Every structure is written in C-alpha cells, then in structure tokens.
Amino acid sequence: MKIAAILGYKEDLKSDKFLSLQEAIISCGHSLEVMETGPEADSAEFSLPEDTDMLVCLGGDGTYLRGALMAAKADVPILGVNFGHLGFLSENSPEDTAEAFRTGSFVLKERNMLNVSTPVGNMLAVNEIAVRRSGPAMLGVVVGIDGVELPTCWGDGMVVASAAGSTAYNLSVGGPIVYPSAMVHIISPIAPHNLNVRPLVVPNDRNISLRFICRDESLILSADTKSVVLDRNATINISMAQFSLKRLCLGGSNFIRALCDKLSWGEDKRNERQ
C-alpha cells in the first residue's frame, strides 16, 4: 500500500514517535512518503502522489483539517495520528496506529463536508463555515433556509457547522453537540446581541444562504483553517458538498468515549464515588 503523510511540524521528522511509526509501516510492506510539513505549508498547493492509497496526518486537529481537503478531492481515506494536544480528529496514538497497521484493524466512516459558494470562489470545509465581523461594528446576519429568511441576528457573526464539526467552533459558541453521523447542519450565532436567538439544526439537504448588514466595509469568512475577506454586500450559499470525507478510525474508536476523554464530559467529583 502506498501511503502519503503530512506532519504538523518539521521537527517531528526526527522524533522517536515518528521514526517508530515509520518503521512499523515499512515493516508491514507499505511505502511512506512525507509530502508536507509545518503549519506554514499550504495544502492548496499540494496534491497527493499518484496511486496514493491512504493519507496519514501526523499532528493535531489543524494538521488533520489541512489534509482532509487533499484526501477528499482525491477520494482517498485519511487517518489522523495525534502528535499534538487535544487530538479530537487526530485521535489515534502512534503506538495504537502502528499496531493497527500490523493487524489491519481499520474502520472506514464517511463524513459529509460543507461547500460554500462566495463571490471570490468556492471553499470546502469538514467542520464549519464561519463569518465574523472585521471591525468594531456589530455584524447583522440574515440567514435564509431554502429561500425563507430568518430575522436578522446581530452580534459577532455566524457559524454553520457539519455534524462532524459540532464539537469544534460550534461548541465554543454554545451550539449543540451532534453525533457525527447525523445528517444535519447546525446554524449557531457568535455572541448574539439578541436574547431570543438560539442555534438551529436543519437537515443537511437544505440550502443555506447568508447576507450581511454592517457599517464596516468587509467581513471575514473562514472554512476550517482557510480565511478570506469578503465585501459587506456579499451573499454566500452553503450546502452539502458533492463528495464526502473517507475517515479511517481504529477499531476501538467511539464518539461518546472521545467526549469524555478529550472534552471531560460530565466531569464531576460526585461521580468519582460511583
């Protein structure tokens, strides 16, 4: 099997955990080509080597998100190995990953992606599309769902997240946690100046539009790790992408367990006595 890899930091090339994992992969009869290193490397400038069978992302969740676009466009499965801190997407330890290569115990799970159409081009995201104010003035966001508009939400901006991205930016702004396989999108306001505005969950086959009311000349749109500046008169349209992300997990991977281990779900001293 031909495996391509990206690393979060160049220094990891000399680390014991990378060298051990590299040795385990090669000893199983696979080839490994490191094609991108460091957060300064732009994944838009890279394409996977021909006949690549798997992309392995060695780093944190940012590294995984950079690699996800390459993997999805090439229709190649992606595996995240945690060389970083939280590791919610790059959830697997180097040791467990090495063992999985020896036993072949991978599970393939498909995750829907977001596509956003903007005046400056299309962008793809695994976790979320976020629009934020660029200056001190509040940003009014008018959300449309299949052409029906909601009342203007005033605040810092808006997040439209996939189910897989519910534990990312969406969680930080008070949006709901959603099981990653749910066929939904989540619309969550960022710091709304409205007491009666709440996040909204909609089926992911709906078309979502955003238009803006603002005194500042521009606003910032982010798609996972990529950002662009848009004119305040821009309208963007968000829909489910035409292709999905093929996410490789190890046999023991579990979303509920990840919530408890990574995000300390329900951590309470009273539970220690149970």
C-alpha positions as CSV (number, residue, x, y, z in Angstrom):
1,M,0.0,0.0,0.0
2,K,1.2,3.5,-0.9
3,I,0.9,5.9,2.0
4,A,1.3,9.7,1.9
5,A,1.8,11.6,5.1
6,I,1.8,15.2,6.3
7,L,3.3,16.4,9.6
8,G,2.3,19.3,11.8
9,Y,5.9,20.4,12.4
10,K,9.1,19.7,10.7
11,E,10.8,18.8,14.0
12,D,8.5,15.7,14.2
13,L,10.5,14.1,11.4
14,K,13.3,13.5,13.9
15,S,11.1,12.5,16.8
16,D,11.1,8.9,18.2
17,K,7.3,8.6,17.7
18,F,7.5,9.4,14.0
19,L,10.6,7.2,13.5
20,S,8.9,4.3,15.3
21,L,5.7,4.6,13.3
22,Q,7.6,4.9,10.1
23,E,9.5,1.7,10.9
24,A,6.2,-0.1,11.7
25,I,4.6,1.0,8.4
26,I,7.5,0.0,6.3
27,S,8.0,-3.3,8.1
28,C,4.4,-4.2,7.1
29,G,5.4,-3.9,3.4
30,H,3.9,-0.4,2.8
31,S,5.7,2.7,1.4
32,L,5.6,6.0,3.2
33,E,6.1,9.4,1.5
34,V,6.2,12.6,3.6
35,M,4.9,15.3,1.3
36,E,4.1,18.3,3.5
37,T,5.4,19.6,6.9
38,G,4.8,22.5,9.1
39,P,1.7,24.8,9.6
40,E,3.2,27.3,7.1
41,A,2.7,24.8,4.2
42,D,-0.4,25.5,2.2
43,S,-2.3,22.3,1.4
44,A,-3.9,24.1,-1.6
45,E,-0.5,23.9,-3.3
46,F,-0.2,20.2,-2.8
47,S,-1.8,17.2,-4.5
48,L,-1.4,13.6,-3.4
49,P,1.2,11.5,-5.2
50,E,-0.3,9.3,-8.0
51,D,-1.8,6.0,-6.8
52,T,-1.8,7.0,-3.1
53,D,-3.9,4.5,-1.1
54,M,-4.1,6.4,2.2
55,L,-3.2,9.8,3.7
56,V,-1.9,9.8,7.3
57,C,-1.9,13.1,9.2
58,L,0.7,13.3,11.9
59,G,-0.1,16.2,14.2
60,G,-3.1,17.9,15.8
61,D,-6.5,18.7,14.5
62,G,-5.3,21.6,12.4
63,T,-3.0,19.2,10.5
64,Y,-5.9,16.8,10.0
65,L,-8.1,19.6,8.6
66,R,-5.4,20.7,6.1
67,G,-5.0,17.1,4.9
68,A,-8.8,16.4,4.8
69,L,-9.2,18.7,1.7
70,M,-6.5,16.9,-0.2
71,A,-7.9,13.4,0.8
72,A,-11.5,14.3,-0.1
73,K,-10.6,15.7,-3.5
74,A,-8.5,12.7,-4.3
75,D,-11.1,10.3,-2.9
76,V,-8.5,8.7,-0.6
77,P,-9.1,7.6,3.0
78,I,-7.5,9.7,5.8
79,L,-6.1,8.6,9.1
80,G,-5.3,11.0,12.0
81,V,-2.4,10.3,14.4
82,N,-2.1,12.5,17.4
83,F,1.2,14.3,17.7
84,G,-0.5,17.4,19.1
85,H,-2.5,18.2,22.2
86,L,-6.3,17.7,22.1
87,G,-6.5,15.3,19.2
88,F,-10.2,15.1,18.7
89,L,-9.9,14.4,15.0
90,S,-6.3,13.2,15.1
91,E,-7.4,10.8,17.9
92,N,-5.1,7.9,17.5
93,S,-1.8,7.4,19.3
94,P,1.3,6.5,17.3
95,E,1.5,3.2,19.2
96,D,-2.1,2.2,18.5
97,T,-1.7,3.2,14.9
98,A,1.4,1.1,14.4
99,E,-0.5,-1.9,15.8
100,A,-3.4,-1.2,13.5
101,F,-1.1,-1.4,10.5
102,R,0.2,-4.7,11.7
103,T,-3.3,-6.2,12.2
104,G,-5.2,-4.2,9.5
105,S,-7.9,-3.2,12.0
106,F,-9.2,0.0,10.4
107,V,-12.8,1.1,10.2
108,L,-13.9,3.4,7.4
109,K,-16.5,6.1,8.2
110,E,-17.8,8.6,5.7
111,R,-18.3,12.2,6.8
112,N,-20.3,14.8,4.9
113,M,-18.5,18.1,4.1
114,L,-19.7,21.6,3.6
115,N,-19.4,23.6,0.4
116,V,-19.6,27.4,0.4
117,S,-20.1,29.5,-2.7
118,T,-18.8,33.0,-2.4
119,P,-18.1,35.9,-4.8
120,V,-14.4,35.0,-4.7
121,G,-14.9,31.3,-5.4
122,N,-15.9,28.1,-3.7
123,M,-14.4,26.7,-0.4
124,L,-14.8,23.3,1.3
125,A,-14.9,22.5,5.0
126,V,-15.0,19.4,7.2
127,N,-16.0,21.2,10.4
128,E,-17.6,24.6,9.7
129,I,-18.0,27.8,7.7
130,A,-17.8,30.9,10.0
131,V,-18.4,34.5,9.2
132,R,-17.1,37.2,11.6
133,R,-17.0,40.9,11.8
134,S,-13.8,42.5,10.8
135,G,-14.1,45.7,12.8
136,P,-15.8,47.2,15.9
137,A,-19.3,47.4,14.5
138,M,-21.8,44.6,15.1
139,L,-22.5,42.4,12.2
140,G,-26.1,41.7,11.2
141,V,-26.5,38.2,9.6
142,V,-29.6,37.3,7.7
143,V,-29.9,33.5,7.4
144,G,-32.0,32.0,4.6
145,I,-33.1,28.4,4.5
146,D,-34.3,27.2,1.1
147,G,-35.1,30.9,0.3
148,V,-37.0,31.6,3.5
149,E,-35.2,34.2,5.6
150,L,-35.0,34.4,9.4
151,P,-34.9,37.7,11.3
152,T,-31.6,39.5,11.3
153,C,-29.2,38.2,14.0
154,W,-27.0,41.0,15.4
155,G,-23.6,40.1,17.0
156,D,-20.1,39.0,16.1
157,G,-21.1,36.6,13.3
158,M,-22.5,33.1,12.5
159,V,-21.2,29.6,12.3
160,V,-22.6,26.9,10.0
161,A,-21.3,23.6,11.1
162,S,-21.5,20.0,9.9
163,A,-22.5,17.3,12.3
164,A,-18.8,16.2,12.5
165,G,-17.9,19.8,13.4
166,S,-20.4,20.2,16.2
167,T,-17.5,19.8,18.8
168,A,-15.3,22.5,17.2
169,Y,-16.2,26.2,16.8
170,N,-19.9,25.4,17.1
171,L,-19.3,24.1,20.6
172,S,-17.3,27.2,21.6
173,V,-20.2,29.5,20.7
174,G,-22.8,27.5,22.6
175,G,-24.1,25.2,19.8
176,P,-25.4,21.7,20.4
177,I,-23.2,18.5,20.3
178,V,-24.4,16.3,17.5
179,Y,-23.5,12.7,16.7
180,P,-21.1,12.9,13.7
181,S,-23.1,10.6,11.5
182,A,-26.3,12.7,11.9
183,M,-27.5,14.1,8.5
184,V,-27.7,17.7,9.7
185,H,-26.2,21.2,9.6
186,I,-26.0,23.4,12.7
187,I,-26.5,27.2,12.5
188,S,-25.1,28.9,15.6
189,P,-24.8,32.7,16.2
190,I,-21.5,34.1,17.6
191,A,-22.1,36.3,20.6
192,P,-25.6,37.4,19.6
193,H,-26.9,40.7,20.9
194,N,-30.4,39.1,20.9
195,L,-31.8,37.4,23.9
196,N,-34.2,35.3,21.8
197,V,-31.8,33.9,19.3
198,R,-30.8,30.2,19.6
199,P,-28.8,27.7,17.5
200,L,-30.8,25.9,14.8
201,V,-30.4,22.4,13.5
202,V,-31.6,21.7,9.9
203,P,-31.4,18.7,7.5
204,N,-28.2,18.8,5.5
205,D,-30.0,18.7,2.2
206,R,-31.2,22.3,2.8
207,N,-29.5,25.2,1.1
208,I,-28.4,27.9,3.5
209,S,-27.7,31.5,2.4
210,L,-26.1,34.3,4.4
211,R,-26.3,38.0,3.7
212,F,-25.0,40.8,5.9
213,I,-25.7,44.2,7.3
214,C,-22.7,46.1,8.6
215,R,-21.1,49.5,8.8
216,D,-17.6,48.1,8.2
217,E,-16.5,47.7,4.6
218,S,-15.6,44.0,4.9
219,L,-16.1,40.8,6.9
220,I,-14.1,37.6,7.4
221,L,-15.2,34.2,6.1
222,S,-13.4,31.0,7.4
223,A,-13.7,27.5,6.1
224,D,-11.9,25.4,8.7
225,T,-8.3,26.6,8.5
226,K,-8.7,28.9,5.5
227,S,-9.9,32.5,5.6
228,V,-10.8,35.1,3.0
229,V,-12.0,38.7,3.3
230,L,-15.4,39.5,1.7
231,D,-17.2,42.7,0.9
232,R,-20.1,43.5,3.3
233,N,-22.5,43.3,0.3
234,A,-21.6,39.7,-0.4
235,T,-24.1,36.8,-0.3
236,I,-22.8,33.3,0.4
237,N,-24.5,30.0,-0.1
238,I,-23.7,26.9,1.9
239,S,-24.7,23.4,1.0
240,M,-23.6,19.8,1.4
241,A,-20.6,19.0,-0.7
242,Q,-20.9,16.6,-3.6
243,F,-18.3,14.2,-2.1
244,S,-17.6,13.0,1.4
245,L,-14.5,12.5,3.6
246,K,-13.4,8.9,4.0
247,R,-12.3,8.9,7.6
248,L,-10.3,5.9,8.9
249,C,-10.7,5.0,12.5
250,L,-9.2,2.3,14.7
251,G,-11.4,-0.5,16.0
252,G,-11.9,1.0,19.4
253,S,-12.9,4.5,18.2
254,N,-16.0,5.8,19.9
255,F,-17.6,9.3,19.8
256,I,-19.0,9.2,23.4
257,R,-15.7,8.0,24.8
258,A,-14.0,10.8,23.0
259,L,-16.3,13.3,24.6
260,C,-15.5,12.0,28.0
261,D,-11.7,11.7,27.4
262,K,-11.0,14.7,25.3
263,L,-13.6,17.2,26.5
264,S,-14.1,16.0,30.1
265,W,-17.8,15.5,29.5
266,G,-19.7,15.3,32.8
267,E,-16.6,15.6,34.9
268,D,-17.9,15.9,38.5
269,K,-16.3,15.0,41.8
270,R,-19.5,13.3,42.9
271,N,-19.1,10.8,40.0
272,E,-15.8,9.6,41.4
273,R,-17.6,7.8,44.2
274,Q,-19.9,5.9,42.0
